[in-house]
Amino acid sequence: MKKELRKYWNSKLVHGSLTGNSRKKSSLTKIFQEISSPPGEREGVRGKYRRMTSPTLDTRVFGKKIYSYTKVESTNEIAYRLAEHGAEEGTVVIAGEQTKGKGRADHYWFSPSGGLWLSLILRPLTASSSISRLSLLGALGITASIKRMFPLLSPGIRWPNDAVINEKKVGGVLCRAKNGQKKVVFLIMGIGVNVNIGEFPSPLCFAATSLKRETGCRVSGEAFQHFLLGELERLYFSFLGDSPALLTEIRLSSSLLGKQIKVKISQEEFTGLVQDIDEEGRLVLRLESGIQRRISSEEGYISG
Ligand code: BT5
């Protein structure tokens, strides 16, 4: 298995520039031009998008290519189109601000400047059912980075895709896959983290928090981004290797284990005790009736 993984990763290695295939290169360039935000809102030199390589980033694949924008509708949409045109695994799209940031089920995602809004292109070669696990992996990436940067904070994962501090949401993950017949063609992992957001609009002010609010000081977005890409790559490696350590880490970081919660499935609400998160990323709930139920992230959401 180790040998296979090494071969896989070596085949994925990129070195900061678009490689070989010039047809692919020109097709990608076209996408960047199509996805133009109004002049003046782009980051870049002479009307070209800035593609940053990050020399200090200690990753092998993630973030070796970063497309950085000042303002876009949604980084997930851009990443999806780039992936459709062959962008490599590990490519990252980042924006300073999103005007139509998205959550699951088309929820609105508040994304003014001051947050970290990024989308990662993955090509995991796994069965289509891995979205639940990768959403948890993304949330774990956020909490692990927070712990590394701020050891005194105690962030947790709130199934299926939230990173929370003191039960307030500090970040969220939105995965969208393009599925082939049996496998995922590519998967976009969108991650939003409230880094330096000082105030939230009223519907969010009691439910959301930011690193700045929790630490009381301004946080370096760039440093956090480096931690995040490093942690995400480490966890993704673990995911590809089917390591049981990943599920253990997810369970240990879960803020819901042992708690009584309400889950809505279609129009029905269930109350139960959270017993576990299983190998498929499903929530294992002991309902009041005593029956055990496994709930996937596509099926249900927490309502209280
Ligand atoms: C999520 O959805 O938590 C997924 C968030 C993913 C955002 C990233 S940013 C980069 C990429 N590009 C995108 O367009 N999206 C991704 P969900 O679990 O459905 O949570 C959405 C709910 O969280 C909303 O209905 C609000 O209640 C709340 N919310 C919205 N903005 C928030 C924020 N900035 N911080 C905390 N909570 C927020």
Boltz pocket constraint, residues with backbone or C-beta under 6 A from the ligand:
constraints:
  - pocket:
      binder: B
      contacts: [[A, 73], [A, 74], [A, 75], [A, 76], [A, 77], [A, 98], [A, 100], [A, 101], [A, 102], [A, 103], [A, 104], [A, 105], [A, 107], [A, 108], [A, 109], [A, 110], [A, 111], [A, 116], [A, 117], [A, 118], [A, 119], [A, 161], [A, 162], [A, 169], [A, 170], [A, 171], [A, 172], [A, 173], [A, 174], [A, 190], [A, 191], [A, 192], [A, 193], [A, 194], [A, 203], [A, 204], [A, 207], [A, 208], [A, 209]]
      max_distance: 6.0
